[in-house]
Amino acid sequence: MSIATRTVDREIEQAVADELAWTPELVGAVTIQVTVDDGIVHLHGTVDRLLQRVAAQRAASRVRGVRAVEDDIEVSTSVWDHSDEDVAAAVEHALTWSSEVPAGVHVAVKKGVVILTGEVQWNHERRAAERLVERIEGVNDVDNRIALIRRPSGADTRERIQHALVRNAVVDASHIEVEVDGTKIILRGTVRTWLEKSQAARTAWASPHVTEVDNRIIVTTD
């Protein structure tokens, strides 16, 4: 690794550490170590709740120059004492009262890991269920197996996604290619930030003809 690369990695490492310290969910409650290797951020340590682990992932991904985030953070089980039955009941109650998650999502809990199954119409509903569960105390991790209801492919899917990417203020669509394989979307190309890569995927998921997004976009500072 060149001296220039090591210097950039140290700058990214400090920026990520600063962003973690700036994140309200992480103030005074966590011990997270950060290392960076060629723009790939590695997070290590222990947090009290899954929500904090997720907040750390998102904070690191916001930093300019980050190409990917590898999360080895552990959620401590010593700070809560809830049975799997209690956690399952809390999750089911939260899902029932959520206006973002439709009926049809099923819950199972094993050693604090919540397993979500069932079918929904949209990816944002699947993600809403996951985000809701992340906030419940006693949840150690979420295994999201919710499927999207099958739908027909659209002849103009590629064009409409490409136009949506161009409209998006966050994404530089000039270096992104969209490939359609039935109801599966493959994104290729390069962007400058992880935020752009994530936003490109969210844009593709908004299509009513998409059931899978394979995001192969590369984050580069070149």
C-alpha positions as CSV (number, residue, x, y, z in Angstrom):
1,M,0.0,0.0,0.0
2,S,1.4,3.4,-0.9
3,I,2.1,6.2,1.5
4,A,-0.6,8.3,-0.1
5,T,-3.2,5.5,0.4
6,R,-2.2,5.1,4.0
7,T,-2.6,8.9,4.5
8,V,-6.0,8.9,3.0
9,D,-7.0,5.9,5.1
10,R,-5.9,7.7,8.3
11,E,-8.0,10.7,7.3
12,I,-11.0,8.6,6.7
13,E,-10.5,6.8,10.0
14,Q,-10.5,10.1,11.9
15,A,-13.5,11.3,10.0
16,V,-15.4,8.1,10.8
17,A,-14.5,8.4,14.4
18,D,-15.7,12.0,14.5
19,E,-18.9,11.0,12.8
20,L,-19.5,8.3,15.3
21,A,-19.0,10.8,18.1
22,W,-21.4,13.2,16.4
23,T,-24.2,10.5,16.2
24,P,-26.7,11.1,19.0
25,E,-27.6,7.4,19.3
26,L,-24.0,6.6,20.2
27,V,-23.2,9.3,22.7
28,G,-21.7,7.9,25.9
29,A,-22.9,4.3,25.4
30,V,-20.5,2.5,23.1
31,T,-17.0,1.3,22.6
32,I,-16.4,1.2,18.9
33,Q,-12.9,0.9,17.2
34,V,-12.4,2.0,13.7
35,T,-9.8,0.8,11.2
36,V,-9.6,1.6,7.5
37,D,-7.9,-0.4,4.7
38,D,-8.0,1.1,1.2
39,G,-11.2,3.0,1.9
40,I,-13.0,0.0,3.5
41,V,-14.0,0.7,7.1
42,H,-13.9,-2.0,9.7
43,L,-16.0,-1.4,12.9
44,H,-15.3,-3.4,16.0
45,G,-16.6,-3.2,19.6
46,T,-19.7,-3.7,21.7
47,V,-22.9,-1.7,21.9
48,D,-25.9,-2.0,24.2
49,R,-28.6,-2.2,21.5
50,L,-29.1,-3.2,17.9
51,L,-30.2,0.3,17.1
52,Q,-26.8,1.6,18.1
53,R,-25.1,-1.0,15.9
54,V,-27.2,0.1,12.9
55,A,-26.6,3.8,13.7
56,A,-22.8,3.1,13.6
57,Q,-23.1,1.4,10.2
58,R,-25.0,4.3,8.8
59,A,-22.7,6.9,10.4
60,A,-19.6,5.3,8.8
61,S,-21.3,5.1,5.4
62,R,-22.0,8.8,5.4
63,V,-18.3,9.7,5.4
64,R,-16.7,10.8,2.1
65,G,-14.2,8.4,0.8
66,V,-15.7,5.3,2.4
67,R,-16.0,2.5,-0.2
68,A,-17.6,-0.1,2.0
69,V,-18.4,-0.8,5.7
70,E,-17.6,-4.1,7.4
71,D,-19.4,-4.5,10.7
72,D,-18.0,-6.7,13.4
73,I,-19.8,-4.9,16.2
74,E,-21.5,-7.1,18.8
75,V,-24.7,-6.3,20.7
76,S,-24.2,-7.0,24.4
77,T,-26.8,-9.4,25.9
78,S,-25.9,-8.4,29.5
79,V,-27.9,-5.2,29.5
80,W,-31.3,-6.8,29.1
81,D,-33.1,-9.8,30.3
82,H,-36.0,-10.7,28.0
83,S,-37.1,-14.1,26.9
84,D,-37.6,-14.9,23.2
85,E,-41.3,-15.1,23.9
86,D,-41.3,-11.5,25.4
87,V,-39.3,-10.2,22.4
88,A,-41.7,-11.9,19.9
89,A,-44.7,-10.4,21.6
90,A,-43.2,-6.9,21.6
91,V,-42.3,-7.3,17.9
92,E,-45.7,-8.5,16.9
93,H,-47.4,-5.7,18.8
94,A,-45.2,-3.1,17.1
95,L,-45.8,-4.5,13.7
96,T,-49.6,-4.6,14.3
97,W,-49.7,-1.0,15.2
98,S,-47.4,0.3,12.4
99,S,-49.0,2.1,9.5
100,E,-45.9,1.4,7.4
101,V,-46.0,-2.4,7.6
102,P,-48.9,-4.3,6.1
103,A,-50.4,-7.5,7.5
104,G,-48.8,-10.7,6.5
105,V,-45.4,-10.4,8.2
106,H,-44.6,-13.3,10.5
107,V,-42.3,-13.3,13.5
108,A,-40.0,-15.9,15.1
109,V,-37.3,-15.2,17.7
110,K,-34.3,-17.4,18.5
111,K,-31.7,-16.3,21.1
112,G,-32.7,-12.6,20.5
113,V,-32.5,-12.9,16.7
114,V,-35.8,-11.8,15.1
115,I,-36.7,-13.7,11.9
116,L,-39.2,-11.9,9.7
117,T,-41.0,-13.9,7.0
118,G,-44.1,-13.3,4.8
119,E,-44.8,-11.3,1.7
120,V,-45.3,-7.6,1.1
121,Q,-45.9,-5.5,-2.1
122,W,-43.0,-3.0,-1.8
123,N,-39.3,-3.1,-0.6
124,H,-39.9,0.0,1.5
125,E,-42.5,-2.0,3.5
126,R,-39.9,-4.7,4.0
127,R,-37.3,-2.2,5.2
128,A,-39.9,-0.5,7.4
129,A,-40.5,-3.8,9.2
130,E,-36.7,-4.2,9.8
131,R,-36.2,-0.7,11.0
132,L,-39.1,-1.0,13.4
133,V,-37.7,-4.2,14.9
134,E,-34.2,-2.7,15.3
135,R,-35.6,-0.3,17.8
136,I,-37.1,-2.9,20.2
137,E,-35.2,-3.7,23.3
138,G,-34.0,-7.2,23.6
139,V,-33.4,-7.7,19.8
140,N,-29.9,-8.9,19.1
141,D,-30.2,-9.0,15.3
142,V,-32.8,-9.1,12.5
143,D,-32.9,-11.8,9.8
144,N,-35.2,-10.2,7.2
145,R,-36.6,-13.0,5.0
146,I,-39.7,-11.1,3.9
147,A,-40.3,-11.6,0.2
148,L,-41.9,-9.3,-2.4
149,I,-45.0,-10.5,-4.1
150,R,-44.2,-11.5,-7.7
151,R,-45.2,-9.0,-10.4
152,P,-44.9,-8.7,-14.1
153,S,-41.8,-7.1,-15.7
154,G,-42.3,-3.8,-17.5
155,A,-41.1,-3.0,-21.0
156,D,-40.0,0.5,-20.0
157,T,-38.5,-0.3,-16.6
158,R,-34.9,0.4,-17.5
159,E,-35.8,3.8,-19.1
160,R,-38.0,4.9,-16.1
161,I,-35.3,3.9,-13.6
162,Q,-32.6,5.7,-15.6
163,H,-34.8,8.9,-15.7
164,A,-35.4,8.6,-11.9
165,L,-31.6,8.4,-11.3
166,V,-31.1,11.5,-13.5
167,R,-33.8,13.4,-11.5
168,N,-32.2,12.5,-8.1
169,A,-30.2,15.3,-6.6
170,V,-28.0,12.9,-4.6
171,V,-26.9,10.7,-7.5
172,D,-24.6,11.4,-10.4
173,A,-26.3,9.2,-12.9
174,S,-23.8,9.8,-15.7
175,H,-21.7,6.9,-14.6
176,I,-24.4,4.4,-13.7
177,E,-25.7,1.7,-16.0
178,V,-29.1,-0.1,-15.5
179,E,-29.6,-3.6,-16.7
180,V,-33.0,-5.4,-16.5
181,D,-33.4,-9.1,-16.2
182,G,-37.1,-9.8,-15.8
183,T,-38.0,-8.2,-12.5
184,K,-34.3,-8.1,-11.3
185,I,-32.3,-4.9,-11.7
186,I,-28.5,-4.9,-11.9
187,L,-26.8,-1.6,-11.3
188,R,-23.2,-1.1,-12.5
189,G,-20.8,1.9,-12.6
190,T,-19.0,4.2,-10.3
191,V,-20.0,6.9,-7.8
192,R,-18.1,9.1,-5.4
193,T,-19.9,8.2,-2.1
194,W,-21.6,5.3,-0.4
195,L,-24.6,7.5,0.0
196,E,-24.9,7.7,-3.8
197,K,-24.7,4.0,-4.1
198,S,-27.4,3.4,-1.5
199,Q,-29.6,6.1,-3.1
200,A,-29.3,4.5,-6.5
201,A,-30.5,1.2,-5.1
202,R,-33.5,2.9,-3.4
203,T,-34.4,4.6,-6.7
204,A,-34.4,1.3,-8.5
205,W,-36.5,-0.3,-5.7
206,A,-39.2,2.3,-6.3
207,S,-40.1,0.7,-9.6
208,P,-43.4,-1.2,-9.4
209,H,-41.8,-4.0,-11.6
210,V,-38.8,-4.7,-9.4
211,T,-38.5,-7.6,-7.0
212,E,-34.7,-7.7,-6.7
213,V,-31.8,-5.2,-7.0
214,D,-28.2,-6.3,-7.4
215,N,-26.2,-3.2,-6.6
216,R,-22.7,-3.7,-8.2
217,I,-21.9,0.0,-8.2
218,I,-18.3,0.8,-7.0
219,V,-17.5,3.7,-4.8
220,T,-14.3,5.4,-6.0
221,T,-12.6,8.7,-5.3
222,D,-10.7,8.6,-8.6
